[in-house]
């Protein structure tokens, strides 16, 4: 099967996506839930997350809010997350809540 993805030395596709122009987001993680102010683009299917402090995360629409019962995301980890697909809901926002100290969460939309 042909692909436009880069290939390793065994001709296996390497799942690499480009960073989307204008798709960088930063959220301040504090004692109150915060979310990205600009929605993810409708055609964005993957985002990358990096947090400099541990946080709780939750995906949803423009009213999403994170709590301590949501998914824990550790500090210092760079991780790709799917936002939805052809047959599932497409998330437009992410909410974050600090786990213990204030910090930042960096998000990159990919195409």
C-alpha positions in Angstrom: 0.0 0.0 0.0 1.4 3.4 -0.9 1.6 6.2 1.5 2.8 9.8 1.7 4.2 9.3 5.2 7.9 9.1 5.7 9.2 5.5 5.9 11.8 3.8 8.1 14.6 1.6 6.7 12.2 -1.3 6.4 9.8 0.7 4.4 7.3 0.9 7.2 5.3 4.1 7.4 6.2 6.5 10.2 3.0 8.2 11.5 4.2 11.8 11.4 2.0 14.8 11.2 2.9 18.5 10.6 2.2 21.2 13.1 -0.7 23.2 11.9 0.0 26.9 11.2 -1.9 29.0 13.7 -2.7 25.9 15.8 -0.6 26.6 18.9 -2.4 27.0 22.2 -1.3 27.7 25.8 -3.4 27.3 28.9 -2.5 28.5 32.4 -3.2 25.6 34.8 -4.3 26.9 38.2 -6.7 26.1 41.1 -9.6 26.9 38.7 -10.5 25.0 35.5 -9.3 26.8 32.4 -9.8 25.9 28.7 -8.4 27.0 25.3 -10.0 30.3 24.2 -9.9 29.4 20.5 -11.6 26.2 19.3 -9.5 23.6 17.6 -10.0 23.7 13.8 -12.8 21.4 12.5 -10.2 19.4 10.4 -7.8 18.9 13.3 -7.9 15.2 14.4 -4.7 15.1 16.5 -3.3 17.4 19.1 -0.1 17.1 21.1 0.0 18.0 24.8 2.9 19.1 27.0 2.4 20.2 30.6 5.1 21.6 32.8 3.1 20.6 35.9 0.8 17.7 36.6 -2.8 18.5 35.5 -6.2 17.0 35.1 -7.7 17.2 31.6 -11.1 16.9 30.0 -12.2 17.3 26.4 -15.5 18.8 25.2 -17.1 21.8 23.7 -16.7 25.5 24.6 -18.3 24.9 28.1 -16.0 22.0 29.2 -14.6 22.2 32.7 -11.9 20.0 34.3 -12.1 18.5 37.8 -9.9 16.2 40.0 -12.0 13.2 38.8 -10.9 13.7 35.2 -7.8 12.2 33.5 -4.5 12.9 35.2 -1.8 14.1 32.9 1.8 14.1 34.3 4.3 16.9 33.9 7.1 16.6 31.3 5.3 14.2 29.0 4.8 15.0 25.3 1.7 13.1 24.1 -0.5 12.9 21.0 -4.3 12.7 21.5 -7.1 12.1 19.0 -9.9 14.7 19.0 -12.4 12.5 17.1 -12.9 10.9 13.8 -15.4 10.4 11.0 -17.8 8.4 13.1 -17.3 10.1 16.5 -17.8 13.5 18.1 -15.1 16.1 17.4 -13.9 17.8 20.5 -13.2 21.6 20.1 -11.8 22.4 23.5 -9.7 21.0 26.3 -10.0 22.1 30.0 -7.1 21.8 32.5 -6.9 22.0 36.3 -3.6 21.9 38.2 -2.9 18.9 40.3 -0.8 20.7 42.9 1.1 23.8 41.6 0.4 26.4 38.9 1.9 25.9 35.5 1.2 25.8 31.8 -0.1 23.4 29.3 1.0 23.7 25.7 -1.1 22.3 22.8 -0.2 21.9 19.2 -2.8 21.1 16.5 -1.5 18.7 13.8 -2.4 18.1 10.2 
